Structure formats: C-alpha cells, structure tokens
Amino acid sequence: MEIGKLPNDLLEKLVFSNIKNKREEVLERAGIGRDCAVLDFGKDVCVTSTDPITGASKNIGSIAVHISCNDVASNGAEPIGLLMTILAPKDTTEKDIEIIMDEAGETASKLNVEIIGGHTEITDAVNKIVVTTTVIGKKAKEKVIPLDNIKPKDKVLITKVAALEGTGIIANELEYKLQGKISKKLIENGKKLLNSISVVKEGIICGNIGVPYMHDITEGGVLGAVWEAAKAIGKGIRIKKNSIPILDSTKEICKFFNIDPLKLISSGSMLIIAPDEKVNIIEERLNKEGINISVIGEVIEEGIIMENDGQIVEIGQPESDELYKVV
C-alpha cells in the first residue's frame, strides 16, 4: 500500500463499514471529510478528534498539538484538553523527549489548551518518533448546524494560503537541498510558515458566526480537502484555480521538487463553506484578526471540478500526499 493516510475508498471498505454500533449521544460520527466526532452533553456538545504526526521530524511537538486542535476548531469548537501519545525508537535520547514536550507545552499554552494525559513509550515497533494527539473541545449545542443546510451557490473559501504546512516542513527538513537552488529569502519565508499552522482562531470565529461546514486542509492539500468536503456535504463543488492563493516560496519549492502545491498538506489553512450572505462578515472578522481569506468557488448540484484557464478539470479522490514524495 502507498505511504500516507488510507485512501477514502479503502476507509469506507475496511474501516467505516466495520463500525457497527451507533449511540444516540453521537451527533456527528466518522465519515469522509469529517474531522471530528460530536457528542451530546446536554446544553453543550463535546467535540473530539485525533491525529498522528508521521511526515515531520523537526517541530514535531508543536505540529502535533496544532493538528488536532485544528480539527476541533474546524467544528467551531474551543479546544480544552489534549491527550498525547509518544512512541519512540530505541535510539531516542532523553533530550529528544524533552524537546518534544517543551514544544508541545509552549504551543498548548499559546492555544490555552491543557495537556491532560497520554502515554510515552520507547519501542522497537517504530523506526522514528510518532506522536499522536487527541483533543477534546466544547461548543454550545445550538451552534451545531446540519450539513443539509448547505445549498448550491453557497461559497467555498480558504484561509491563508495553499500548501502552508507542507512548504514549512520541506523548507525546514530539506533546506540543504534547496540552498543555492532557490533564494535564501524564499527558503526562510517557507520555514516561517510552521509558525502559522493553527486554525483555532478562525474556527472559533466562524463557529460563532454560524457556518455549516469547515475542514482543516491536511493530507491531500486543497484539492483533497475539496473532494472530501463534497463527499461530506453530499453535493458538488466547483473551484477556480486562479483564485487559490499560493506564496512564491511554495511555488518555487514545489517547482524544484516537481510536486503539486494543490495536493500538498496544508494544515493552517481552513476550507469553509458558507452562505453568500455570511461571506462579508466572515471576511471582516477574520481580516480584523490578521487572517486572510479567499473565495475560491461555490457549491453546485453535482460534480467536483476545477476551472483552469477556461478548461474544466475533474478533481479526483486524493492519493498519497505530495509530501511523501520528498521527505
């Protein structure tokens, strides 16, 4: 099998099909394009999500906290507590563990999230450090908006820029390959992107505004997120390639490694679907917080497509992320 998260058709066949028991307290459950589970806790709901870090070795403590907090925020919920599991190979040092936890603790403090437990183990079952985080958040039950509220012509937006996390990981991990090939300034700009991989702020803001769907753009990049979003909402999506913001550092790094920035992991960017009448208020509130947002398309009756210089390209099921071609 290919490296990366399991393809969606195999998730349906091997994973979701074997989840038999359903409880009435579960308001939102496992599915394609769904970042979180939502549990009924009375006047509030509990929102939870889990993710591993496998594609990076630097900044792993910080990234691990961000990715699961991002998923919870994509449901409009405030992250509260975090469980962290560290599986490390035999050659791991005490300093390695200390660095991970120092990064995780600092990042959690910035997000006002408490690390409430977990597990740390040295094992020969892994050949490099794997960190998995599970985040628990909450939001008011009245803020839960059914996906069937989404209608054709609702707008599709993304925050920040495409390929944000992937650019940051490559610039940090493979700087030695980029030196002398692209400018030092672009490399440094790329490295700094890992400081912007949180979507907690925009998730909470848009949750309070009341948007029906958000999706943290992770493995598979923008195109993967669009495909998964369409499957989650049960409708089609049309996007315009020229409307998707991409930094020069990303363009040059992706060009050098011959990878597609629109299929590169992009934690830190949020895909949002919202009715047209809410777009201005979303833009106003996010811009006030220094968060850029772009309208890249709209919901349609059926089909998952991208317009590119007058041509229509079908967006297929995401495959292994472009990141794994180079790191």
C-alpha angles and dihedrals in degrees: 000000000000121000114258137054115331113275113257095247090056091045088057093044102041106023116023094039089060095053097097108159118078125189125202091227089066107089097173121022142180116313145130111295093010112121097185148031117232121208127195110242099166115263090005132044127223113230118196138175139168134204140166129222111226106140100064137054100180121069088008095147093054095042092049092057093045099050098056093039087052092054092052090046089052085068091054092252131134112242110235111168137015133205115202130197120191119192111184134179124244095263092061115121131215087248091058091056092044092053092050093050093044090054092044093048093049093047093046090052091052090051093043091239123140121222097226102178147312140148135281121197140166108219142163088221089088132047095203136022115287119192121192123188131192117195128198120202139166141217137168113280090229088065093064106108119193115238091231086073087076113101136184112279092033106136128252114215138175130202124227114346141319122268093015100151095035092053090049094049094047093046091051100039099038102031089125091062093047097049110109091009100076129014121285089234093059091047091052091046089052093049091052092058090082086071089065104049097111120102094175094109096050091042093056093043093050091043089057091047089052113243119174099221140024130167128188106230103235131142112007092033126227095331092049091049092050091051092048092046092053090051091048095051095039094233139092129268131206120195134180116230094209090057093060111098115230125175122231090241090057093047093051096043092048091046091052093051093037095236132136114251090204090061095044122107111267112183105168092051119090125206109214132188115198139157115265093249091062098049096087094050091047090051092046096050096043094045088051087060092048094255117136118216131187133195105228103170148320145258116268133185095260142345132060107237145155127212114220120177092327094316123113115222123188114231110225133202110292117259130194110327118261088239091074091060091067111024 
